[in-house]
């Protein structure tokens, strides 16, 4: 299995950072259609979960950003951590990385499977 080639701590770290990143993106997406004070369950959940992160990043968040962009700005930091720090911790070359380590392993596995079927 492909996931066996990656240390468990890296998988957990990448999934945790990915969930945080996608939750922040989801908050911005919901904000397109729902007001900030919506009673919709998912909206309240995303706001409750992401508000502490937005407060933590407030000192480095530019004041000119419109409110819908603030969660995307913070999500960008989690994307960058996943894109640069995680591969570096795993010993991958950071220069020229075109995908996340997990997605790269999956892509190599799919390529291997298709090459076996085509030969």
C-alpha positions in Angstrom: 0.0 0.0 0.0 1.3 3.5 -0.9 0.6 5.0 2.5 2.9 2.4 4.1 5.9 4.2 2.5 5.2 7.4 4.4 5.7 7.7 8.2 2.5 7.8 10.2 3.4 11.2 11.8 3.6 12.7 8.3 0.3 11.3 7.2 -1.4 12.6 10.4 0.3 16.0 10.1 -0.7 16.3 6.4 -4.3 15.3 7.0 -4.6 17.6 10.0 -3.2 20.6 8.1 -5.3 19.6 5.1 -8.5 19.5 7.1 -7.7 22.9 8.6 -7.0 24.4 5.2 -10.2 23.0 3.6 -12.3 24.1 6.6 -11.0 27.7 6.1 -11.7 27.5 2.4 -15.2 26.1 3.2 -15.9 29.0 5.5 -15.1 31.4 2.7 -17.2 29.4 0.3 -20.2 29.4 2.6 -19.8 33.1 3.1 -20.5 33.6 -0.6 -24.1 32.3 0.0 -24.8 32.7 3.7 -24.5 35.7 6.0 -21.9 35.5 8.9 -24.7 35.2 11.5 -26.5 32.3 9.6 -28.2 29.6 11.7 -27.2 26.9 9.3 -25.4 24.1 11.2 -22.3 23.8 8.9 -21.9 27.5 8.8 -21.9 27.8 12.6 -19.5 24.9 12.9 -17.0 26.3 10.4 -17.2 29.7 12.1 -16.7 28.2 15.6 -13.8 26.0 14.5 -12.0 28.6 12.4 -12.5 31.7 14.6 -9.5 30.8 16.9 -7.2 30.4 13.9 -8.3 33.8 12.5 -7.6 35.4 15.8 -4.2 33.8 16.0 -3.3 35.0 12.5 -4.8 38.5 13.0 -1.4 40.2 13.7 -0.1 39.2 10.3 -3.4 39.6 8.4 -3.5 42.7 6.2 -6.2 45.1 7.3 -7.3 45.9 3.7 -8.7 42.3 3.1 -12.4 42.1 2.8 -13.9 39.6 5.4 -14.5 36.8 2.9 -10.8 36.8 2.0 -9.4 36.5 5.5 -10.1 32.7 5.9 -8.5 32.2 2.4 -5.5 34.2 3.4 -5.0 32.0 6.5 -5.7 28.9 4.5 -2.8 29.9 2.2 -0.4 29.6 5.2 -1.6 26.0 5.8 -1.2 25.3 2.1 2.3 26.6 2.2 3.2 24.5 5.2 1.8 21.4 3.5 3.6 22.3 0.2 7.1 23.2 1.6 7.6 22.1 5.2 6.1 18.7 5.1 8.2 17.6 2.0 11.3 19.0 3.7 10.6 17.1 6.9 10.2 13.9 4.8 13.5 14.5 3.0 11.9 15.4 -0.3 13.6 18.1 -2.4 11.6 21.3 -1.9 12.9 22.8 -5.1 10.7 21.8 -8.0 8.0 20.1 -5.9 4.9 19.9 -8.0 2.6 18.2 -5.6 2.1 17.3 -1.9 4.0 14.2 -0.8 0.9 12.1 -0.4 -0.6 13.1 -3.7 2.8 12.5 -5.3 2.9 9.0 -3.9 -0.7 8.3 -5.1 0.1 9.7 -8.6 3.2 7.4 -8.8 1.0 4.4 -7.7 -1.6 5.2 -10.3 1.1 5.5 -13.0 2.5 2.2 -12.0 -0.9 0.5 -12.1 -1.6 1.9 -15.6 1.8 0.9 -16.9 1.2 -2.7 -15.7 -2.1 -2.9 -17.5 -0.8 -1.3 -20.7 2.2 -3.7 -21.0 
